[in-house]
Amino acid sequence: MEKDKILAVVADNIRLERLRKKITQEKLAELSGITQKYLNLIEKGKVNPTILVVINLCKTLDIDLNTIYDCDL
């Protein structure tokens, strides 16, 4: 799977989980230790977040890491 496709899947899954939990970008970013601007770029698939950032987002959202990377590789 190409890089852009993976980033799009990660972006969509983070955004969907955030919306399911009814958390704003601002609040999720604050709780995860990143800026709202950076979270916005992640959710748009414009940046490639480190695994540590993704793990922090998963912990904050109380979801399994597999939820974010749920795609056919």
C-alpha positions as CSV (number, residue, x, y, z in Angstrom):
1,M,0.0,0.0,0.0
2,E,1.4,3.4,-0.9
3,K,2.3,6.0,1.7
4,D,-0.5,8.5,0.7
5,K,-3.2,5.7,1.1
6,I,-1.9,4.7,4.6
7,L,-1.8,8.4,5.7
8,A,-5.4,8.8,4.4
9,V,-6.6,5.7,6.4
10,V,-4.8,6.9,9.6
11,A,-6.2,10.4,9.1
12,D,-9.8,9.2,8.6
13,N,-9.7,6.7,11.5
14,I,-8.3,9.3,13.9
15,R,-10.9,11.8,12.9
16,L,-13.8,9.3,13.0
17,E,-12.8,8.1,16.5
18,R,-12.5,11.6,17.7
19,L,-15.9,12.5,16.4
20,R,-17.4,9.3,17.9
21,K,-16.1,10.4,21.3
22,K,-17.4,13.9,20.7
23,I,-14.1,15.5,21.4
24,T,-12.9,18.6,19.7
25,Q,-9.6,18.8,17.9
26,E,-8.5,21.4,20.4
27,K,-9.3,19.1,23.4
28,L,-7.8,16.0,21.8
29,A,-4.6,17.8,20.9
30,E,-4.3,19.3,24.4
31,L,-4.8,15.9,26.1
32,S,-2.4,14.2,23.7
33,G,0.4,16.8,24.1
34,I,0.4,18.1,20.5
35,T,-0.9,21.3,19.0
36,Q,-4.3,21.6,17.4
37,K,-2.7,22.7,14.2
38,Y,-0.6,19.5,14.1
39,L,-3.7,17.4,14.8
40,N,-5.5,19.1,12.0
41,L,-2.7,18.3,9.6
42,I,-2.8,14.6,10.8
43,E,-6.5,14.4,10.3
44,K,-6.1,15.8,6.8
45,G,-3.4,13.3,5.9
46,K,-0.9,16.1,5.3
47,V,1.8,14.9,7.8
48,N,3.2,11.5,8.8
49,P,2.9,11.4,12.6
50,T,5.4,9.4,14.6
51,I,4.3,6.2,16.1
52,L,4.6,7.8,19.6
53,V,2.1,10.5,18.6
54,V,-0.3,7.9,17.2
55,I,0.1,5.9,20.4
56,N,-0.7,9.0,22.5
57,L,-3.7,9.7,20.4
58,C,-4.9,6.1,20.9
59,K,-4.4,6.3,24.6
60,T,-6.3,9.6,24.8
61,L,-9.2,8.2,22.7
62,D,-9.1,4.9,24.6
63,I,-8.8,2.8,21.5
64,D,-6.5,0.1,20.3
65,L,-3.7,1.0,17.9
66,N,-5.1,-1.5,15.4
67,T,-8.2,0.8,15.1
68,I,-6.1,3.5,13.6
69,Y,-4.2,1.3,11.2
70,D,-7.3,-0.7,10.2
71,C,-6.5,-1.2,6.5
72,D,-5.4,-3.9,4.1
73,L,-1.6,-3.6,3.8
